[in-house]
Amino acid sequence: MQTSPVAPRVVLSALLLVALACSSSSDRPTKGSGSAVWGAAADVAALTTDEREALRGAGVGEAFLEAGRLEEGSTTIEPALSGLDGVAAARFPVTLVVGGAWPARSGEEAGTELAGELRRLRLGAEEAGVTVVGYHLDLLPPTGDAALERYAAALGAVAAAVDAGIFLSVSLDAATLGKEGVAQVADAVDFAVAFLYGPRSDDGPGAVGDEAWSLADLGPRFARLDELGLRFLVGVGTIGQMAHLDGDGNLVEVTTEADLPSLFGRRGLGLPRADFLDVLDRQSYRLQAERALAVDDWRLATGDWLRVTRLSSHHLTRVAAAAADSDGYLGLLFHRLRHPGEELSLSPLALAGAASGETTTELVVEVEPAGSGDQPFRVRVANRGAQPTEVAFIDGNYVEVRALGGAAFSDVSAGEFRRYDLEHEGRRVDNMRALRQADVIKLYVPLLEPGDEVTSGVLSLRGAPRDGDLLELGGLFYLPGGDVLELSPRRWPTPPAPEVGEGGDLGLEP
């Protein structure tokens, strides 16, 4: 079993989420450390018991619940509180999220009005059995001269009017951190959610474009948050996406619902090209249309591109490591829980792994007999961890099967694997005479997502020994972040053991 170093473990306590400690200068509560998930009521209710327990065990003990939006130009909240029975059953403390844009009319009067709206929203949630611990304003800030100062005055009025023990927080993006008046905003709230990594899948405040993926930019931004004296959660956009680009690279359309493995080997699409310069910040691949074709509802012309961008839990541990030394760092806020069909995005179990610092790719290789005569068998590899492998087609992501005792392979079928190579005495063979002497098979799979199982067709041996082990199994797989998992050799029929790899930095030894 081989492992590599990972980002420091984020030590979180869900119990601190609702612990209140009054400071000497204010009667506002102090937010305790802990990570959180963000989603609609249906998303939170859909979490399985295992997922909820894994999240809580990793210190993810709160849900930011999309509860309403400001009506345009108004402080009136249009509520979205259906399906709260499932949220109450999930037993997560909840912060109610209100989206939209702050109205042009600012000041203390507007803040007092909004506080009343928030209280009505909270009472409605509590009637359904939800434990509400805070209000979060996920609002696009106002623009113009002194706009943030007026916004801060309104936030101060909200904070003064909300009930004791209820937190008030706001969303901030990197651009707002550099503006005049942000210090007054910081003073008016209990904590902030700083959306600094990963683009959001909605229209809320957050990083956009390539800067959304820059891990190198996080350090100065965390330092700025500390200058402001803010306690903060790091908002992370976790939803992967596939974009359709025309031949000139212009964006045509985007979806969060895509099945990446189904694109590999698709007729008319070239092999994925990894954006290697981005490997430390994200997983990014491009596939080019070699002819006109349809991909689901999209129509691609010759030369068009599909660009897939997503995160692994390894990248999130690097975000947490970058923030760990900040005085005000509370934890990660995962925006958002994925919906059905969003297989490009991290699962709740993968989010729990990221919060705890356990970013494992756990591979198990198994052999099963497939009949009698010539020792027929099949080989299966399964990813039982919470993190995928990287994409590889040429020199990685393979299971190696070596015949022992002078035996050679007589029949080979790739089955669900993409392809295979044959070797004899350590050299690849590609002529008919040498093929009959092949004693090593390498079975290749481009990608193993969490939960994937891939099984070969029937493989047969000629001249197999009557006693002792028949096969030696190994392999090599690439992991997110540039690390490599080399499967420790073992012999069959020895019982299989899981091989665990953890995402690391480029250049680390496996």
NORLINPE-V579772 format. One record per backbone hydrogen bond with DSSP energy under -0.5 kcal/mol. CO is the residue of the C=O (numbers start at 1). NH is the residue of the N-H. Records with the same first field share a line. If there is no record, write none. Layout:
CO=NH / NH
This chain:
9=11
10=12
13=16
14=17
15=18
16=19 / 32
23=26
28=23
29=31
35=61 / 62
36=334
37=64
38=336 / 337
39=66
40=44
41=45
42=46
44=47
48=52
49=53
50=54
51=55
52=56
53=57
54=58
55=58 / 60
56=59
59=35 / 61
61=93
62=37
63=65 / 95
64=39 / 66
65=67 / 97
67=80
68=99
69=78
71=74
76=71
77=79
78=69
81=84
83=86 / 87
84=88
85=89
86=90
87=91 / 92
88=91
93=63
94=96 / 133 / 134
95=65
96=136
97=67 / 68
98=138
99=70
100=140
104=106
107=111
108=112
109=113
110=114
111=115
112=116
113=117
114=118
115=119
116=120
117=121
118=122
119=123
120=124
121=125
122=126
123=127
124=128
125=128 / 130
126=129
130=132
131=94
133=167
134=96
135=169
136=98 / 138
137=139 / 171
138=100
139=141
140=102
144=147
146=150
147=151
148=152
149=153
150=107 / 154
151=155
152=156
153=157
154=158
155=159
156=160
157=161
158=161 / 162
163=166
165=167
167=135
168=190 / 191
169=137
170=193
172=195
173=177
174=178
175=178
176=179
179=182
181=185
182=186
183=187
184=188
185=188 / 189
186=189
191=170
192=194 / 233
193=172 / 195
194=196 / 235
195=174
197=237
198=237
207=200
208=211
209=212
210=213
211=214
212=198
213=215
215=218
217=221
218=222
219=223
220=224
221=225
222=226
223=227
224=228
225=230
226=229
231=192
232=330 / 331
233=194 / 235
234=333
235=196 / 197
236=238 / 335
238=240 / 346
241=309
242=255
243=245 / 307
244=252 / 253
245=305
246=249
250=246
253=244
255=242
256=258
258=260
259=262 / 263
260=263 / 264
261=264
263=266
266=269
268=290 / 291
272=274
273=286
274=276
275=278
276=279
278=281 / 282
282=284
283=310
284=275
285=308
286=273
287=306
288=270
289=303
293=300
294=296
295=298
298=295 / 300
300=293
301=304
304=289
305=245
306=287 / 308
307=243
308=285
309=241
310=283
312=315 / 316
313=317
314=318
315=319
316=320
317=321
318=322
319=323
320=324
323=326
326=329
328=232
330=34
331=234
332=36 / 334
333=236 / 335
334=38 / 336
335=238 / 239
339=342
341=258 / 343
342=345
347=351
348=352
349=353
350=354
351=355
352=356
353=357 / 358
357=359
358=360
359=503
360=362 / 386 / 387
361=363 / 501
362=384 / 385
363=499
364=382
366=380
368=378
373=376
374=461
376=370
377=459
378=368
379=456
380=366
381=454
382=364 / 384
383=451
388=480
397=445
398=476
399=443
400=402 / 474
401=441
402=472
404=407
408=462
411=460
413=457
414=417
419=444
421=442
422=429
423=439 / 440
424=427
427=424
431=435
432=436
434=437
435=438
438=409
439=403
440=423
441=401 / 443
442=421 / 444
443=399
444=418 / 419
446=392
447=449
448=389
449=452
452=383
454=381
455=416
459=377
460=410 / 411
462=408
470=404
471=492
472=402
473=490
474=400
475=487
476=397 / 398
477=485
478=390
479=482
480=504
483=479
484=486
485=477 / 487
487=475
490=473
491=494
492=470 / 471
498=500
499=363
501=361
505=508
